[in-house]
Amino acid sequence: MTGAAPATEVLRVTTALADLSRLYPWLEGAAARLGLPHPLVQKMQVVAEEAVMNVAMHAYAPGSGEAIEIRLSAASAVAELAVEDSGPEFNPLMAAEKPRPASLVDAQPGGLGIKLVKRYCQDISYTRQNGHNLLTLRFPFEGPAVPA
């Protein structure tokens, strides 16, 4: 006997910066409906912003208005955040990590996002299916996911 599939919350945004501002309020509401603890939601906000902004800034021409879909589900003390886009194939897990700069003078902006994402997530996977990039991020949490 199998249990019911976990409830999934979905947000569709475009790469327009004004549209991307919907991410935080949606994530807070979706996480509350799924019964996720607030400290987890804070980590998810950082990771979601990193993933979605990278798609918006690097996968498409600025202001192109291309679609990004974000899905959130939770079951068995693991929350899953998925980010899907139809941009060029890019597996962030295969990107070379930047070496740590020796000084502030040597420091360059960028390149630390995937390190941050890896730190906050239990598991990260990437697939390319039907012309879409799918980045799936899993976060462990204490207790059952029970809708509030």
N, C-alpha and C positions, 0 to 999 in steps of 0.2 A: 504494500500500500504506500503510495507516495502522498506527500503533503501538497497543499496548494502552492502554486507558484507565488513568489514574493511579489508584493505590490510594487509597481514601478511608477515613479514620478518622471515626467518628461518636460523639458524646456527646449524650445527651438528659438534660436536667435540668429541674427545676421551678423556679419563682421563690422557693421556700423557701430562706432563707439557708444552712441546713445543707446543702442539696443543691448549692448553688452552689459550696461548698468543694471539690467534686470537679473543678472546672475545671482548676486548676494541675497536679495530678498526672496527669490525663488528657492534657493538652496536652504535658507533658514526655514521657510514654510514647509518645503518638502520633507526636510529632516524632522521637523516637529510632527508632521503627519505620520511619519514612519517610526516615531518614538526614539529617535537617536539622541544620545547625550550631547549637551552643549559643548564640552571640550572637544569632542570628535568633530562637531560641526565647524568649529574654528579651524581645525587642521584641514578639513575638507575645503573650506573657503579659500585658503591659501593655495592648495593644490589645484582646485578647479580654476581659479583665476590664472594661475601659471599656464595650465594646459590650454584653456580657451584663448587667452591672450596670445600665446605662441601661434595658434592656428590663425587667429585674426591678423597678426602682424607678419607672419612668414609664409603662410600657405597661399595667400591670395593677394591680388593687387590692393593697395590701400583704398578703402571706401567702396569695394566692389559689391558689397551686400550679399556675399555668398552665405549659405546656411551652415550652421553648426548645431548639432543636436546633443543635448546633455541629458543623461538618464541617471536616476538614483534609485537604488533598491536596497533592501536589507533583509537578511535571514541568517539564522544560526550564528549570531554575534559577529557578523561581518557585513559591513556596508560596502556597496559596489557603486562606483561612480564611473560612467562611461562617457567618453567624448568622441563624437563621430563627425567627420567632415569628408568632403569630396575633393580636397586639394591634392597636390602632387604627393606621391608616396613618400612618407617620411616616418621612419621608426626612431623615435627619440631614445630608445634603449640602446641603439647602436651608435649613437652620436658619441664622439670622443669627449671625454671629460677634460676640461681645461685644468692645467696644472695650477697649483696654488701659487699666487704671486709672492715673490720674495719681499716686496715692499709695496706701499701704497702707490708709489710712482709707477711700478710695473703692473698695477691692477688695471684691468679692462672691464667695462660693463658687459653683462651678459654671460651666459654659459653656466650659471650656477643653478638654474631652475630645475634641471633633472636631478641634481644632487639633493635639492630640497624635497622634491617629489618622492624620491627613493627613501628619504629619511622618515617621512610621514606615513608612507603606505606599507602595508604588510606584503603586498604582491602587486606587480604591475605587468600587464601583458599588452602586446600590440599585434594587430592583424590587419591585413589589407584584404578586403572582400568587396567584390563587385564595384571596384573603382572608389572605394571609401576607406579612409584610415579609421581604425577603431582602437582607441587607447582605453584600457580598462584598469581602474585603480581600486584596490581593495583595502579596506581599513578595518582592523579588529576593534571591537568595543565590548565593554562589560554589560552583561545582562541581555535579556531578549529584546528584540525590536518589536515593540508594541505600540500601535498608533495611539497618540495622545487623545 
